């Protein structure tokens, strides 16, 4: 088995891998499906050539030529369709798209039927069997190159006019790969015609298959490096390592073949021993394997250290800044000059206009300012507020969930002069939006840079809030009561001194656990997971204290919306499941199917349910926990019961007092601040409802609360309470 015969099989496997990646990621995407059809056509061509080069006689060669042309004839249609979807131009070119598919079907019919009009047979050449074309074969070649060239022209026009480095880099790689593949195919088609006049041309090596390999590699790089499709890191790395291993295998295999040929050792061929051995050596052996892995990491997956360190340094420097203007300047200017970026704009929420308006903008030397306000009720701000995720504008269509959400807001998204839209969010409150341009280098933000940028955004939001709070403190009326002043200062100090570094610990431990900066040993993972879980728990305790302090200061706010109670209970139960992992406890639900929607603050109702479920799990070592709901007298009645240790009658009266803890060994072991039930009571009363408990020691407990279906004003709720 010579490299000449083996090469088409390698190309086939590469193309099948690309098809599998695109379909497994999102089979519902038209772009993914048509791309998969196209590379499958290439794979069929490659496999047919592999079998053709091993064909022993003319009939089998004719059969495999027909198989080859089934794949080749489909390529112009699928490629042209893929380019149109890639450029969002399908509607404008619908007639030509229909024509190319009809042409491909007609030529395929002539090919599969064995008609001499398409192919009269095969002939033996220096490099193996080759087709003998019929009258339609010239038309097929013109059809093939006509639509392939049309696709290239459309891509070229787009490449010249597009501003986005995401689209530009992808288009460039597809353009280069297509051009190389077309040149290789042209050499294969033309060498037979030239051989009639120059016999030596028959000895020219057929470049179609090597060109296909290059094309597959270009497409693979476009997927891995420039996120043509959104695939996870494992798939990306697996694809790259397979390509590298295949390349090394090919080099060693060719060297083996050359030695065999030169020293006439072909009867004792070692090809089938060398190829698998080399493949395994490439993947596993050290130190070469380790060096190869480091090289691949640098070339394909490593982070641009300048950008990465800039984000880290900014997150550190902002912790100590309490001046609002200086903080904004540090953030915006630091991003533009440190990464560097074409522009950065900070939008701050303005309640008077219900919009996020430009507060500070910094641009590169040759960029024009382009900051514009963003409506507070727009689809973009709604997405940022609900998810807290960074929005990569040019990748919205790659994610099915995002594509569906922004289907009716494409124009609004296009009007935003930014590459990344970064939310500055604290809990569920979106206090600002950061619009970032592209990197001046033309590179895209990779996965780890986006992760660290998210951590930076969280810290920026907290720091900006703290700076606003300190700014307000410095200009407050000197006649405020001393207790109120100290309480506000306590809140600011708590938020700044505790939540900011904790947010950093949680964010960066998550980065490590996601293995975006390298693999971890089992022990390292255990240590970091412990740090992450403990930090998250500590942050929840601090947030509880801060929420209670806000409640004491009369600063609790209620954001009313329609709440699907069944969905909310399912979400809370799902969140609580990790807490019962090592217990013999079962969570049950009894929810009527006709529950009406509840008008309430969803976040606060969720916190009430989570507090009650958490308490039930803490004090129940075995048995069951049951959540029940029913509607009675225009209010919903919710109960959470357990089969745990129960509560003494003496403790029932003080159960909802702040910082009250049960005098019980299990309660002391469970920990906590003693604020969960007190906060739950405040939240229930804020809605105009009431909360109470029923329990007997050693016979479990049942916590009840009611919420009115029709919202009650905060003032009325306070009066009723």
N, C-alpha and C positions, 0 to 999 in steps of 0.2 A: 504494500500500500504506500504509494509515493505521496509526497506533499501536494503534487498536482491533483491527485485524485481526492486527497483528504480535505483540501481547502474549501470546496463547496459545502462539505458537511459542517465545518466550523462556522461558515457564513450562515447556514441554515439554523444552527443552534442559537447563534446570536440573535437572529431575527425572531425566532420563536420566543426567546426570552423577552424581547421588547414587546411582543404581542401579549404575552402573559402578564407583564407588569402593568400595561395599560388597562387590560380587561379586569384584572383583580382589583385594581385601585378604584375604578368607577365604570362599571359596565353600562350604566345608564347615560353616560356622556357621549354625545354624537362624535365629538373630537376623538375621544378614546377609541370608540368602536371603529371609525373609519381608519384611524391610524393602525389599529390591530389588523384590519383587513389588508391594508397596504403592505405591512411588514410580513404578513402571512403569505401574500403573493410573492414577495421576495424570497421567503423561505421555501415555497414550492418550487420556484425557479432554481434555487441553490440545490435542493434535494434532487430535482430532476437531473441537473448537471452531474451531481455525484453519481447517480445511478447510470447515466449515459456513459460516463468515462469508464465504467466497469462493465458495459454491455458487451457480450461476446459475439453478437451477430447483428445483422441488419434489421430483422423484425423487432427485436427488443429495443434497438436504438431508435426506431421510428416511434415506438410506444412512448419512450421517455422524452423524445422531442415534442410529442403532443402534450405530455404532462408539463414540460417546461413552458410551452407557449400558453397553456391555460393560466399559469402564473404571470407570465410576461404581459399577455394581452390585457389582464385586469389592472396592471399597474398605472397606466395613464389615468384611468377613471378614478381609482382610489386616491392617487396622488393629487389630482386636480381638485377632487372633492375635499381632501384634507386641507389643502392650501386655502380654499374658499372659507371653510369653517374657521381655520386658524386666523384668517383676516376679517372675519365677520362679514363676508361678502357673498354668501350663498344666494340670497334673494336677488341681488343685482345680476348674477350670472346663471340664473336658473335654466334658460334655454340651452346655453352651451354645456351645462352640466348634464342635462337630459340627453343631448347629442352624444357626449362622450360615453355615457353608459350604454346607449343604444348601439354605438359603434363597437364597443367592447363585446357586447352580446353577440352581434352579427359575426365578428371575426372569430369569437370562441366557437360559434356553431360550425363555421367552415373548418376550423382546426380540429374539433372533436370528431366531426363526421369523417375525417380523413380525406377531405376533398383535395384533389390535385390543384385546384384553383389557389389554395393557400400554400400547401407544401407537397412537392412531388415525391419526396423521399429523403434519403440521407446519403452522404458520401463520406469516405474515409479520408482524413487529413493527417498532417503530421502530429497534431495535438489530440486526435481522436475523431469521433463522429461529428458531422456538421450538417445542418439542414440544407436541402435543395429547394429554394423557394419557387412558388408558382406565381401566376399573374397578380394575385392579391397580396403577395408578400411585400412588394414595394409600397403598396397602399398602407399595409400594416406598419411598416417602418415610419412612413410619413405621419401616420396617425399617432404612433408612439411618441416620436420626438416633437410633434406639433403641440400636443397637450402638455408634455413634460416641460417644454420650453415656455409655454404660456404660463404654467405655474411658476417657473423661475422668474419670468418677467414681472409677474404680480408681486412675488416676494421681494424682488429687487427694488421696485417702486416703493414698497412699504418700508424696506430697510433704509432707503434714503430719506424718507419723510418722517419716520417715527422718532419721538423724543424719548421714549421709555427704554432704558437699558435692558429691562426684562424682555420685552418683545424684540428689541434689536439683536440681542445676543442669541436668542432662540432662532430668529429668522436667519441670522448669519450662518449658524451651524447647519441648519436645514438646507440653506442655499449652497454652501460649500459641498455638503454631502451629496446633494442632487447633482451638482455639476460634475463631481468626480465620477459618480455612477454613470452619468450620461456619456462622459468621455470614454469610459471603459467599454460601455455597450457599443458606442460608435466604432471603436477600434475593432471589436468583434464582428460587427456587421460589415465593415468596409474592407477587412483584410482579404475576404474571399473575392470581392470584386477586383481589388488590386492584384491579387495572385494570378488572375487571368493574363495580366500583362507583365507582372514582375513575380515570377515563381517563388523567389526568396521570401516574399511577404507572408507566405503560408507558415513560415517558421516563427513569425512574430507571436509572442506569447499572448493567449486570450486574456484580456484584462478585465472582462466583465465581472467575474467572481471576486477578484481582489478589490475591485471598485465597490462591489456590494458590501464587502467586509468593512471598508473605510466608511461607507455610507451608514452602516449599522453602528459603527463606533461614534460617528458624528451625532446620530440620533440619541445614542446612549449618553453622551456627554451633555446633550441638550436636556435630557431628562434629569440627570444626576446633578449637574452643576447649575443649570438655569431653570430647574423646576418646570420643564415643559408639561409634566404631569406631577401631581403631588403624591410622592411615594415616600414611605418611611425610610429612616436611615439604614435599617437592616437590609432592606431590598436594594437600596443604592449601593451599599458596600458589597453585597453579594454579587451584584451585576458587575461592578468594577473589578473585583477579584477574579471572577470567571474570565473576563476579557483579558486581564493581565496574564492569568495562567494559560489561557489559550494562545496568547501571543508568544510566551516563553516556550510553550510546547511546540508551536509551529517552527520557531527558530531552531530548537534542538532537533526536531524531526527532520527539517531540511538539511541540517548539518550531517545527520546520520545517513540520510539518503545520498548526499554528495559523496561521503566516504565510501558507502557501499558501491556506488556507481563507479567511482574512480578505481577502487581496488578489486572490482568485480566480486563483491561479497553478497550480491543480491540473493542467491539461494539460501544464505544464512541470515536473512533479514532480521534485525532486532527492533524494527519499528514498533511492533505492538508491545514490546517490553519497555522501550524507551519512553513512549508517549505517556502512558499512565504514571510511570515512575516520576517523570518530570513534572506532571501535573500536581502530584502529591508533594513533591519537593518544593515546588513553588509556594504552595499554600502553608506548609507546616514546618519546614526545616529552619533551624537557626544556625548562625546569626543572619544568614542571607534573608530568611523569611521575615525576621524582625526588621531588618533594614528596608526590605521591600515594603513592609507594612507602613513604616514611618514615611517612606517616599510617597506612597499612595495617599496617606493622610495629609501630607503637605500639599500635594498636587490637586487632590479632589475634595478633601473634607476638612482640611485645617482652616482655621479662622484667620482672617487678615488681622494680624496681631495688633496693628495700629488702631483699628476700629474697636477691637475687643477691649484693649486696655483703656482706650478713651472712655468707653461706657463704664468700665469698672471704676476708673479714677473720678469720673463725674459723680457716680453714686456715692463714693466716699466723701467727696468734697462738699456735697450738698447737705450732709448730715449736720454740719457745724454752722450753717448759714441761717440766720433768722431775719435778715433784712430782705423784704420782698423783692425790691428792685434788683438788688445784687444777686439774689437767687435766680431770678428769671434770666438775667444777663449771663450768669454762669452756665445755666442749662442751654439756652439757645445758641449763644456764641460758641460755647464749648463743643456742641455737636457739629456746627457748621465748619469750624476751623480744626477741630480735633479729628473727625472721622476721615476726611472732610466731606461735607455735603454741599449740594447746590443751593439749598435753602432750608430754613427751619422757621416755623411760625407757631407761636403759642397763642391759642385762643382761650379766653377766660369767660366763664358764664356771666351774662348780664341779665339780672332778673327783670329789669325794666322793659327790655325788648324780647325777653325769652329767647335769647340767641347767644351763641358763643362767638365773641368778637375778637379780632386781632389785638393782642396786648403788646407783643414785641415780635419783630421779624428781623432775621439776619439772612443775607444772601451772599453767594460767592461774587467775585468781582464783576463777572460778565452776565450776571442774572438780574432780571428786573423784579421788583417786589410784586407779589401776586396774592397777598393775604386777603381773604374775604370771609365775611361772617357766615356762620353755619346755624341754621334754625335749631332751636332746642327741641322741636318735635319732628325733626327730619328722620328719615330711615337710617341714616348713618349714625346720628347720635343715639337713636334707639338701640341699634346693634351694639354700639360701644358701651352704653349704659347697662344693657342686659347681660352681655358676655364678658366685658372687660378684656377682650382680645384685641391684639394689634391687627389692623386691617391692611393687608398688602393689596393695594388697589388693583394691580394687574393680575392678581391671582384669584380674584373673586370667583371667576368662572370655573376654576379648577376644583373648588369645593362645592359638592352638590347642595349642601345646606345653605351656604352663603349665596350661591347662584340663584336659588329659589327665593331667598329673602329679598335680594336686590333686583329681582326680575322687573319690577315696576319702577325702580329707582336708578336705572342705569345712567340716565342723563344727569341726575343729581351727583352721582359718583364721578362721572367724567368731568364735571365742572370743578372738582376739587383739584387744585394745582399742587399735588403731592404724590409721592410714591408710597409712603407709609402714613397711615392715620392712627395715631397712638392715643389711647384713652388715659387721662389722668383721673383715676377713679378711687374713691375711698368707700369701701363697702359697696353699696348700690348707688352712691351719689357720684355723678360725673361732674367734677368741678372744672375741668378744662380739657382741651384737645391739643395735641401736638402734631402739626403737619410737617413731615420731613420729605425733602426732595431726595434725589438719587445721590449715590456716591459719585464724587467727581471722577473717580477711577473708572466708572462704568460697571463695576462689579455689583452684584446684588447682595442683600443681607442674607447670610446663611442662617440655618436653624438655631445655632447657639447664640449668634448675635441678636436674633429676634428674642430669644429667651432672656438674655441679659438686658436687652432694651426694655422688656416687660418689667423686670425687676427695677430698673432705673425709673420707669414711669410711675411705679407704685411709690417709690421713695420720693420722687418729685412731687407727687400729689400730697403726700403727708407733710413734706417740708413746706410746700406752698401754703397749706392749711395752717401749719404752725406759725409761719411767717405772718399770715393774715391775722392770726390770733394775737401774736405779740404786737403787731402793728396797732390792732384795736385796743390792746391793753395800754399801750403808751399814750394813746389819745383819749382814753376814757375819762369820764367825769370824776374829779377827785373826791366828790361827795358820795360816791358809791359806798355802800356799807363794807366794812373791812372783811366781814365774813364772805361776802359775794366776791370781792376782789381776790381773796386768797383761794377761794374755790375755783375761780376761772384760771388763776395762775397754776393751781394744781393740775387742772385738766391739760393746760398747755404743756407743762413740764412732763406729765405722764405720757402724753402723746408723743412728744419729741424725744424724750430720753429713753423710753421703753419700746414704743411701737416701731419707731424707725429702725433701730438696730435689729429688733426681732424680725421685722419684715425682710431685712437683708439676710439674716440667718436662714429664714424659711425659703426665700427665693433661691439662694445659692446652693442650699442643700438639695433643693428640687433639681437644680441644674446637674449636680453631681449624680443624683439618683437616676436621672434620665440618660446618664452616660454620654452626654453630648461632648464631654471633654476627655473621654477615654474610659476604658473598662475599669471596674472595681473588683477587688477581691471580695470573697464572701464576708469576711470579717469587717472590711471597710464599709461594705453596704449596710451591714447590721449597725455599725456605729453611726453612720450618717442618717440612717432611717430613724434611729433613736433620737438623734439631734433634731431631725425634722418634726417628728411626732411631739417631742417635748416642747419645742418652740411653738408649734401650733396650739398645743394645750395652754401654754403660758399666755399666748396672745389672746385666746378666748377668755381666760380669767381676767386679763387687763381690760379687754373690751367690755366684760360684764361690769367691772367697777366703773368704767367711764360711762356706760349706759345708765347705771344707777345714779351717778353724779349728775348727768344731764336731767334725769327724772327729778332729782331733788331740786335742781335749779329751775324746773318748769320749762325745760327746753325740748321735751319730747315732741316730735312731729309725727303726724299721721298722713301717709300717702295712700289714699283710697283708690282701689281698683277692683275689678271683678276677679274673684278668686275661685278656681275650680278646686273644691275641697277634696274630692277623690284623688285628683292628681297630686295635690299638696301632701296628703297623707302618705300616698305611695312614695313620694320623694323623701319624706322624713323617715319612713321605715327603711328605705334603701340606704340612707345616710347612716342610720343607727345599726345596721347589720354588722359592721366590723366590731362593734362593742360586745356582741354576744358570741363571737367566734369561738371562744374557749369556755363557753357556758352551755349547759343543757337547758336552754331557754328558747321558746318558740314565740314569735310575734304573730298575733292574729288580728284580722280586721273584720269589722261588721259595719258595712257602709251601704245605705240604701242607694239603689241605682238612679233614683229620681231626685237626688239632692240638688236644690237650686243653687246658682252661683251666689257667693257671699261678697258683699261690698265691704272691703276692709283693707288694711295695710298688710299685704302678703308677707313681707319680711318679718313683721312682728308676730303674726299668727304662726308662721313657720317656727320662730324662735320659741313661742309658747309650747308648741307640740314637741320640739326637740328637747326642751328642758324637761318636760314631763316624761318623755320616753327615756331620756338619759338617766333620770332619777329612778325610774322603774327598773332599768337594767342594772344600775348600781346595787340596788338592794334586793335583787332577785338572783339567787344562785342556780335555781332549777325550777322548772315549771313553765308558766306562760305569761305573756303580756298581751293585753287585748285593747284595741282602739275601736270605740263605737261612736256613731253619730246618729242623730235624729233631729227632725225639725218639729218644733212645738211653739205655738203662739208667736209666730213671726220672728223666731230666733232659732239658731242652731245650738243644740246641746251636744257637747263633746265630752267623752269620758275616756280615761286611760287607767286601766286596772292591771294589777300584778298579783302574783302569788308569793310575794317576797316576805320580808321580816315584819312588815306592818309598822304601825306607829302607836306609841303609848298615848293614852287619853290626855295625859298632862302636856304632851307636846303638840297636840292638834291645834290648840288655841294660839300658839306662837309660831305655827308652821310657816306663815307668810311674812314673818318679820325679817328685816335685813340682817345678814350675818348669823342667823340662828342655825345651829347645827344640832342634830339629834345626839343624845347621849347614848351612843351605841357603838360597840367595837367595829362593826361593819361600816357604820357611817364615818367613823374616824379614818378607817383604812381607805374609803372611797375618795376622800379629799374634796376640794372645791372651796369656793369662797362663801357659800351660804347665801348667794344673791339670786340664784336661778329662780326660785319660787317667788321671791319678792319682786323681781323684774316681771315675771309672768303676770303677777297680780296687777302691776302698774299697766301693762300692755292690755290686759283684759278690760280694766276699768277705763282706759283711754278710749276703748270702743263702745263703752256703755254696757258692758257685760259684768258678770261676777264669776268668781272662782271659789271652790271649796273642796274639802277632802273628807273622805270617809275611810276609817281604818280600825282594825283591831290588831293588837300586838300578836305576831306570829301567824296571822291569817291574811296577810296581804293588804293592799291599799287601793283605793279608787279615787282619782282626782277628776273633778268635774269643772267645766267652765262653759259659759254661754256667751254667744255673740249675737247681737241683733242683725237680721238680714238686711235691714235698711240702715245705712250709716248714721251715727249720732255725732253731732258736733263735739269738739273737744271740750268746749265750755259746759255743754249739757252733761257730758260724761263725767266731768269733774264735779258738777253739782250733785249728780245722782250718787257718785261714790261717796 
